[in-house]
């Protein structure tokens, strides 16, 4: 049933189908994709499968399961579709018929891949590699104690246990899986990498004889302080493993072979410990062992890439001025070792984000979204960038929705730089009226405010509540060159705060902005920014909202988990004099004496990146100072809010707070 809508609402956001995991069939004729929908009363989501012609047309739903389907992929011959459901591998015909379970394990499979020749299958399974407390004390089997003697005892939203993700390889024949062999030999390492890795972390060579995989072969304190993952090549016949990226000290991820198997490419960062470093595309010739970067002369970080099927180049996706676009690299006659900036061509342009890409013939297929529209599948001409929308999943829901204007502004900062700022206006905006405005502070801290469609910090939803949104791409945000991106490290409370002030001051000077009703909101580093602004804003803002923000840098350093992030971005531990600037000048807790503005604090109990005590400290300080304040707490959420009903409460409390103090 379609409900009439005239503006965005939080309920509408949860009715939208979320398009994902699009894949072109091996014959290039059909696109397989998922749509996730949410059931609010049941408080859960479900992902189901659809197909559509490569030229568009009416989609066909091919699954109708009671539970979610994920890690979906075409079998290499195109005769079956493989997927995970309830932790086991299943297959179905391309029309959705004859669903059958082909794996039978006593553990939950988290990812899998077919070999291109369809003779092998690689399966990722959490594997017990260490002893638990119950193993140490079998007679005390009801005890809940954890015995911890090293770091990384918890990560993002879960406590470390005795299990690590391992890749197994087995013979495969038309739905039959043979004996599985652990290619990681009971080691205490993870592939897929935690917490965000998936099937992209391991891939077969075209002949099916080797597996390239991503792994950070470190443990404990060394793991917590390093980003040095590598690309390993496992020979199935000999059992030998070779480190292809030895000596490359940052993140190495996303291995991808050419179809001939002569070359392999991956994404690589140079600096150990810098998680937001520039990603470059590295190519290794497996015959000559020569290696080179394709994007040394390109001043942006690469999001993802694929090989051109001709093997004479690659296609990739990256950010450009707060949008995500598709690019092509054509190898010169001299080969991949001599790629220069002139060999890189931008294919798409416009105010949108592409979030994925695949090649089919002379076109690219990918998901595209914007600040005003959720993801749909598009077909793009490689030659001229012409776009053709193939899916219209939410058209019926959005046909009657009026969205606010999105304006692109270049604002001059205090050091005379130009900063791109998105300004989003309420639907049916009347410039003769005055509107309250919200300064949106982005997290990351190196995460672009691009043309993304968010289901939490949705600018069109905020604008529909009659707020003007001011979203500056302040210092530290990618897609404006390496120098701009790196400028925030060790200067968290410095120039980025001035950038925020420049943005809100410029927009609030407009006659249609009520300069006496301004708010500042944000999450993660954006939540830190809110706490920092609360102590230095000099009366600009009337209220604040901070979600999972860092409040006190000393106590945060002592309880967060990925210490490489803290060491790089704030300079190191608080007892290290080289980091003194961050702790002495840039900890929001040191400015609480200036707090005098109402604040809503939001935090999740399973947020181990920014532990819950950061929010509790901020709320307690506000309460003791007599400042109107509220603490919105989600015991079972982490750094994000993922449950539908929790999400609705989040939005209802968020707007209730804003409406109380800004209207």
N, C-alpha and C positions, 0 to 999 in steps of 0.2 A: 504493500500500500504506500502511495506517495503522499506525503504531507505537504501542504502549501507552505512555502517559506518566502519571506521577502528580504531577510537579512540573515547573516550567519548566526548560529546559536551553538552552544556547547552540545546540545542534543543532536543537532544536525551533523556535527563532526563525527559522532560515533555511529551515524547511519551510513556514512560514506564507505563504499567499498575501496579497499586499499590494494591497488594493482602491484604485483611483485613477480620476480623470478621468471621474466619472459625468456624463452629459448626458441630459436629457430630449428625446425626439424632438419635432419641430415640431407633431405632432398631439397631443402630451401623453399618449400611450398607452404608450410604451416607454422604458426607461432603458438607455442604452449605457454601458458602463464597462470598465475594464481591470483585469486581475489580473497582477501581476508575481510570478513565481516564480524561484527560484535553483537552479542546478545547481552543487553544490560541486565535483565532479571537474572540470567544465569551467571553474569559477571565473567564472561570468557569470550574469546574469539575463536574463529574457525577459518582455516584456509582451504579453499577448494579450487579445482582445476578447470581451465577453459582452453579452448583452441579457437584460432581465427586464421583465415587465409592471410598469406603474406601481403595480399593486396587489399585487405580490409574486408568489410562485409559483416554479416551477422555472426557473433560469437556463439560457440556451442559449449555448454557445460558438460564436462565428461566425468565428473565425480560427484557423489552425493553421500559422503561418509559422515558418520556421527562425530568424528574427531578431525583435527587438523592434519593436512598433508604437507610435507616439507621436504627439502633437499631433492627437488624434482628435477629429472633430467631425461632426455631422450636416450634410449639405448642406441649405440652407434649405427645399427642397421635400420633404425627408424621404425621397427616393427613392434616395439614395446616402449612404454614409458615407465621408468623406475622412480620410486619415491619412498620416503620414510613415513611410517604411520605407527604411532605408539612404540617407537624405538626399534622397529623391524623393517627390513627392506621388502617392498611389495613391487609388483609389476602389473600393468594393465595394457590392453590393446589401445591404440591411439584414439579409438572411439569411446573408451571408458569401460569396455566390456572385459570380462574374464579377469577380474582382480584376484591376484593370488599372492600369498606371502612366500618369499623365497629364502628368507633367513630364519634361523631358529637359534637364538642365543639366550643366555641367562643374564645378559647385560644389555643396557640401552645403547643401540648404535646411534651415533651423533652425526655421521656423514659417510658418504661412499662415492666412489667413481668407477665407471667401467673403463677398461683399457680400450683404446681405439680399435684394436683388432678383435675385441670382444672375447678374448680367451682368458682374461684375468679380471678380477674385481678387487678394489682396495676398499677397506672398511675401517672406519675410525671408531674405537670403543674405549671408554674409560677402563683402565686396567690397574689393578692393585699392585703397587710396587714397593710399598712400605708397610711397616707394622702399625696397627692402631693401638690405642690404650687397652682395648679389650684383648688384643693379642698379647700384650705385655702382662696383663693381669686377668687371665681367663676365668679365675674364680670370682671376679668382681664384674660380672657381665652387665650389671645394671648401672654401673658408674657412668657419669657423663663428663668426666674430666678429659681435658686435652693436655698432653705433655708436649711442650713447645721448647725447642732449643735453637731455633734459627728464625730468620725473618721470612717474609711473605707467608705468614701463617693465616692470612686472609687476603682476599683479592676482590675488589669492586663490590660484590654482594654475597660472597660465600666464603666460609672458613675452609682452609686447606684441609684435605683429608689424605688418605693413603693412596688415592687414585690419581693417575695421569692419563691423558688422552694418548692412545697409541694407534698407529696405522698397521693393519694386518693386510696381507695379500693372500688371495686364494684363487684356484682355478675356477673358471666360470664357463658353463655350457648351457645355453638356452633355459635359464631359470634355475639351474642347479649350481650350488656353491660347494666347492671342495674344502679340504682342511685349510684352516687359516694359520698363517705364519706371522708372528709379530716381527716387523722389520726393525723395531726399536729395542728389541732384546731386553725387555724388563727394566729399561732405564728410567730414571726419575724425571723425564722430560715430557713436554706436551706437543703433540701434533694431532689435530689442529691446535694452534696456540690459544691460550686463554687470555681474556674471556670472550674475544670476538671472532676468533678464527672459525672457518668452516671448510667445506670441500675444496675451496680455492687454495687451501694450504698444502694440497698434495695432488700430483697429476702424473699420469703415465706418459712415457715416451711413445711416439707413434707405433713403434714395433711391439709395444707391450712388455719389453724386457727390462725396463728401468722405471723407477718412481722418483720424481723430484719432490722434495717436501721442505716445508719451512719449520725450523725449530730453534728455540733459544736454549742451547745446551748448557745451562747454568742452573744452580740451585741456591736457595737461601739468600743470604745477604748479597751475594754476587748477582743473583737474579733480580733482586729488588732495586739494585743501583745501576743496572745496565739495560740497554736496548739492543744489544748485539745478537740479533737472530741471524741465522744463515740459511742458505739454500743447499740442501744435501741431495746427493744422487745415489740411490740404492740400486745395486745390480741384483735382480731377482735370482739369477742363476748362481752367481758366486757368493751372494750375501755380503759383498763388499760395499762400504759406504764411503763416498768422496765428498768433501766440502768444496762446493763450487765457488763460494764467496769468501773463502779464507782471506783474512787480512782486511776485509771490508767491515768496519766496526759499528755501524749503525743498524737500523732495521733493514733486513733484506726479506722481501715478501713477494707473493703472487708469481710463482714460476710459470712459464708458458713456453712450450716447444713449438717450433715450426712444424708444419705437416710433414716435411721431409725428415725431420729429426736431426738436421745438421746443426741447428742453433737452438739456444734457449735464452730467454730474456726474463728479467725480473725487475721489480722496483727496489731501489736502494737509497738509503740515507747515509751520509758520510760520518756524522758525529755520534759517537757512543753517548747515550744518555739524553739526547735531544729528540723527543718524540714528535715534534712538529717541524723537523728539519725538512729541507727541500727533497722531495722524492724524485730521483732520476731513473730513466729507463736504461738498464744495463743489458747489453747483448754479449753472449759468449759463443764463439764458434767452437763447437765440440770436437772438430777435427784438428784445427790449428791451435786451439786453446787460447786464441786471441780474444781480448775482452775490451769493450769500449762503452762509454755513455753516449746515448743519443741526444740528451737534452742538457748538456753542459752549457750551451749558449742560450738556453731558454730560461727566463728568470722567474718561472712559476713552478709550483710543485705539481707533479702528475698524480691524478686520483686513481686512474686505472688505465689499462691499455689492452689491445689485442693485435695479433699479427695480421697484416694484409695477407690474404690467401695466396697472393703471388709470391710472397716471401721477400718482396723488394721494398718493404717498408712496414710501418705500424700505424694504427689509429689509436688515439688516446683522448682522455677527457681531463680537463683542468679548469681551474677558476680564472676568470678574467674580469676584473672590476665588478666583483660581487655577483657574477653569474657563472654557470658552469657550461662550457662549450666543448664541441668535438673538434679535434685536430687530426691532421695527417702528417706523417713524416715519410718522404720518399728518399730511399737511399741513392746517393750519387753513384756514378759509374764506378768510382773507386771502392764502393762498398760501405758497409755500416760504420766502419772506423773513421770515416771522414764526414759525418753528418755535421752540418753547420746550421745556423739560424735560418738561412735562406731556404733550407730544405724542409722547413716546418710551415705548414699552411693551416689557417683556421678555416674550418668547414661551415660551422654554424655561427650565428650571431643573434642578438636580441635579449630581452629581459626575461630569462628563463633559466632553469637548471636541467641539464641532462644528467641522469644519475647512473646510466649503464649504456653499454654499446655492444653490438654484435654485427658481423658483416654477412650480407647475403648478396652476392653478385656485385652490382655497382651501387648498392645502397647500404646504409647502416640502420640497424634497428635498436631503439633504446627507449627508456622511460624518460618522460619530460614532465616537469612541474613548474609552478611559479608561486609567488606569494598569494595568488588569488585562485589557484586551481590545483587539485591533487594530481598525482601521477597518472598518466595514460601512455600507451605505446604509440610511438611515432616511427615512421619510415623516412629516412633522410637521404637525399641524393649526395653521393660522395663528390660528384663533379661541381655542383652549384649550391649545395646546402638547402635545397628546396625541401620543405617538410610536408608530410602527409600524415594526419592523425588517423590511427587505425582503430583504437578502442574509445568508447564513450561510456564508460562504466557508470559514471555518476550524472550523466546528462539530465535524466529525469528529475533528480534531486536538486540540481543546480540551475535548471532553466529559469526558475522563478526567483533566484537569489540575486539581489543587487549588491555588488561589491563596491568597496571604496576605491577611489583613485590612488594609485601608487606612483609617487613622484620621486624622481632621481635628482638629488641636489648635491652639488659640490660646495662644501663649506670650508672656509679658511680657518686653519687652526692657529693656536697661539704662536707657533714657530713658523707660520706662513706657508704651511703645506696645504694641499687640497685633499679633503676627506669626503668620500662618497657617503651620503646619508640617505636612506630611504625614509620618505615621509608618507604615511598612509592615512588617508582621510576617511571620515565616516561616510557611509552610504548616504546619498542625497545631501551631500555637504552644501552648506549655505555660507558663503564667505562673509555674509553680513551678520552672522552670529558669532558668538565666542564659545570655544570648546576647551575643556580641560585637555592636557597633553601628558603622554607617558614617554619618558626616556627609557628605551629598552637597552639594557646592558648585556652584551653577548658573553657567553661562557667560552671555554676552551683552555687557556685564553686565546689560543690560535685557531679559531673556528669562524669562518666567514659568515657574516649576515648576508647570505646570497638569496637567490630566488627560490628558497625552499618552502614547502608547504608543511607547516608544523601542526601536529594534533594536540599540542599543549600551548606553546607560545605562538598562537596563531594571530597574526596581525589583523587579518580581516575580521576575526571574532572580536578582538579588542576594539577595532574601529566601529563595529556594529553596535557596541555599547556606548557610542558617541564620544570616543576618545580619539584624538589625533596621536598617532604613534610616530616617534622620532627614533630611528634605528641607525646609529652611526657605525660605520666600519672603522672604528678607532684603531690606534696603533696596535700592531700585533695580529691583525687579521689578514689571512692570505688573500691572494689574487690581485695584489697591488705591488708585487715585486718582493724579492728576498729581504731587502733592507727594511721595508715597512713591517714585514712579518716578524723579523728578529728584534725590532726595536722595543718590544715589551719585556723581554727577558731581563730580569733583575731590576726592572723599573715599574713594577706592578702599580704602585700608587703614585707614580709621577706623571709623565706626559699622557698616558691613557686617561687619567682623570681630567686633565685639562681638555683633552679631546671631547670627552662627554660634555663638559661645560660649554665648549664652543658650539656643539650641536644644539643643545637645548636652548642656549641663549639666542642663537640665530633664528631658530624656528619660533620661539616664544615672543620674539619681537614683532611677529606678524599680527595684524589687527584682529584676526579671527581666532587667536590663541589667548585663552584666559591665563595670563602669566601668574595669577594668584592661585591657580589650581593646577599645579604640576606634580607629577609623581615619577618615581624611578623604580624600575623593576628588573629582575634578572635572576639567573641561576648559575651555580658553580662559580667560575670566576666572575660571572655577572652578579651572583649573590654577594661575593666579596666586594665587588664594585659598589653595590648598594650600601653595604656596611661602611665602606670607606667614605662614600659620598655623604652618609648620614653625619659624619663628623667634620666635614669640610665644605658643605654646600652653601654656607652663608645665606641661609634662608630661602634658597631657590625653590625647594620642594616642600610640599604639604604632606606627603606621605611616602612610604617606602614598602616594597615587598621583596624579600630575599628568600630564594629557594636554594637549599643545600650550599649556602655560601660559606667561605672561609672567614672566620671572625678573629681568631687569634693565631698568628703564624707559628709561635713557639709550640703551643699545644697541638696544632695541626700537624707540624712536622713529626712530632712524637707519636702520632697515632695513624697517619696515612700509610699506604702500602707501597705504591710505586715510587720509591724514593728518587729514582732517576729524574722524574718530573720535578720534584721539589729542588733537587740539587742543581738542576740546570736553570730553572726559571727564577728561583729566589736566591740562588747562590750557594746553597749548602746548608748544613745544620746550624742551629742557633749558637752553638759553642765555637763555631769557626769564625774568626774575625773577618775573613774575606766576605762573609755574608751579612755583616753587621748592618749595612744600609737597609736591607729589606726588613730586618727585624726591628730596627730602631725607627724607621720612617714610614714603613708601609704596612704595619699591622693595624687593622681597624680597631682592635681592642684598645689601642693607645689613644684613640680619639673619642672614646665614649663620654668623656667629660663635656664634650660639645653637643651630645645628642639631645634633641628636644622635639623630635618629630615622630608622629605615630608610625608604627612599623608592624607588619605582619611577617612572621618567620615561619618558613615551611621546611620540613626535613623528613627524611626516611630513615627508619631504624636499621636498615641493611645497607646503608651507604657507607662503605668502608674507604672510599676515595676521599670523601669529606665527612668524617664521622659525625654522628648525630649530636655529640656534645658541643660542636661548633654552633649549631643553631640554639641549643639550650643555653649556652653562655650568653649569646646575644639577647635572647628573650629575657633571661634573668636580669641582665644589666638594664634593659629597658624598664622592666617591672620595678626594680629597686630605685630607679630614677623617677618613677611616677609617670612614665611616658605611656600613653595609650598603646597597647601592644597585644598581640595574639600569637599563639604557637599552634600551628597546624601540623600534626604529627601522623605519619603513616608507618606503623611498626614493621610491616612486611614489604615495604618498597625500598629500593636502593637509591641510586643517584637520579633515577627517573621515576615517573609514575606510570605504571604499565597496566594496572587493573582498570577496567571500564568504570566501575562504580567509584573507585578512588579518584579516577580522573574527573568524573562529574562533580564530586565533592570539592576537588581542587579548584575547578572553575567557579563553582558557586561561591566558595569562600573568597576566592580571589576578587571576583566582581562585587561581592557584598562589601568587602573592605574598601575597594576603590570608590564605590558609590557612596559610602559613608563619609569619606574624607575629601572627595574631590567634587561633590555635587551638592 
